Amino acid sequence: MDVFEAINKRYSHKREFKDEPVPRETLKKIVQAGIQAPSGCNEQTTDFVIVDDPALIREIAAITERPFIKTAGAIIACIVNQRPVYRGLSFEVEDCSAAVENMLLSITALGYAAVWIEGNILVEGKPEKLNSLLKVPAPKYVRVLLPLGIPPEQGTQKEKKPFARRAWFNTYDG
């Protein structure tokens, strides 16, 4: 599948997955796509914990209060380090986001499905619980979770606004 097809087919899978593990070689390939993403000043501030232990997956599902996650074949936890890399500025959110998008497109291209979970895990003591569970040392923390697996049926991408309502040449015309 080429990159444009993967972009058009990628969707957020928020339902149960088939009861099948994701092979470690596949997980390595997906995470390598995240590692290849650009980062501010090439500081590469995003690390990854690949969770394929079913017991840990169930614990993460309980922490996130998202029951469908317990059926994931694996979860990729994206770990960020909020530290200045350029003139006092940190780019951990941008670095992580670029890595996540590369991985989401790779997941789609390989025939799997995933969902980007972020807001839900940044509140109510969940960051501390996830950091403790995955042994993430401070000041680093889990910023994004990508539960992934084989969907029972192929989902579809939600409709996007047309190009003419979101993009213009040379000047903003919204």
N, C-alpha and C positions, 0 to 999 in steps of 0.2 A: 504494500500500500504506500503510495507516495504521500508526502507531507500535506498536500492540499486535501487529499481524500481523508487523511486522519483528522485534519482540522474540521472538515465538514461532518465527520461521523462522531467526533468526541461529544460526549454528553455526561451529565452528572448522574451516576447510578446510585440511587438511594433506596435500593431494595435488597432483598437477600441475594446471595450468590449461590451457584452450584457448589455442592460439597466436594470440591476438588482443590488440592493444594496447587500453588504456583511453583514450578520448579526453580530451584536456587539460581540456575544459570540464566533463566529468564529474568529473575529479580535483579541479578547483577547487571544484566544488559539495560534494564529500565533505569536503575540507579546511575549507571555510567552515563546515560543520557542527561540526567540531572547534573552530574559532575561536570559535564561538558558545557553547561550553560555559562553565559557571561556573568561576571560579577564586578562590582565597583572596585576599581584599581586592581583587578584580578586577585583580590584578597581571599576569595573563595570562603566566605564566612558561613556557608551552610554545610552541615554534616548530616549523615543519615543513619538511622537505626532501622534495619529491616527485620520485621517481626513475622516469623512464620511458625512460631510455637502456638498451637491452638489454645493452650491455657492462658498465655499472655494476650492473645487476641480477645478472648472472652473478658479478661480483666479490663482491657482498653475499652471494650464495648460497654462495660458496666460504668467506668469512669465517665465516658462521653454521654451515657444515657441514650445511646443509639443502638437498639437491639439488632438491627440488620448487620451491624459491623461484626458480630460474633460469627457470621457465616463467611466472612472474607477469607480468601486463601492466604492472604498476607496483608500486612500493613507497613507502609513506609512512613516513618516518622522523620520529619525534617527538623533539624536542630539548628537554631541560629545563635549567633554570638553578637550581641549588640556592643560593638566597639568602634570607635572612630577610625576611619581609614583614609579620610581626605579632609583636611582643614576642619577637623572636629566633627565631620559628618559621618554618620553610620548608614550603611546601605543594606542591612541584613534583611529587611522586608523585600526590597527589590531583588536582592541576590536569591533569596528563597523562592520568590515568585517565578523568576526565570527558570530555576531548576524544576519547580513543580510543573510548569507548563511543558517543558521538555519531556518530563516523565509522563504526564497525562497523554501527550501525543504518542509517545512510545507505547504506552499501555494500550491505547486504541489500535495502533498499527499492528500490534501483536495479537489482537483479537480478545483482549481482556476489557474490563470496565472498571471504573473507579469514581470516587467523588473526593473533592477537595474539602476537607473539614478544617476550619480555622476558628471562627468566632466562638463556636461552642466550647472549644478547649482552652480559651483564654480567660475564662471567668470562673467564679465560685470555687476557688481552690483546686481546679482541675490541673493547672500547670504544675503545681507542686506534686500532685499525685502522679501525673505522667512522668515527670522528671525522676521521681523516686522509683517508680516501677521500672523505668528504662535505664536507671543509673546515670542520668545526665548531670554532669557537674555544673554548679553555678559558676559564672553568671549565664551560661548557656541555658536554653530552654526549648521545649518542643513548641514549634510555631504552627506546623501543619501536619495533619495526618492524611494519608492516602490509603484507605482500605481498598483492596482490589481483588478481583477474582473473575471467574467466568460467569457472565450473566445468564439466567435461565432463558431469556429471550433478548434480542438486540433492542436497546432503547433508541430514542431519537433525540436529537438536539432541539432545545427550545428555540422558537422563532427569534431571529435577531432583527433589529431595525434595519431598514435598507441603507445601503452605502450613502445615498444622497441625504439622509437624515443624520449621518454621523461623521462624514468626511468631506473635505473640500480641498481644492488646490489653492495654494498661495495665501489665502486669508480665511478666517473663520466666517462662516455664513449661516450660523444657526439661529 
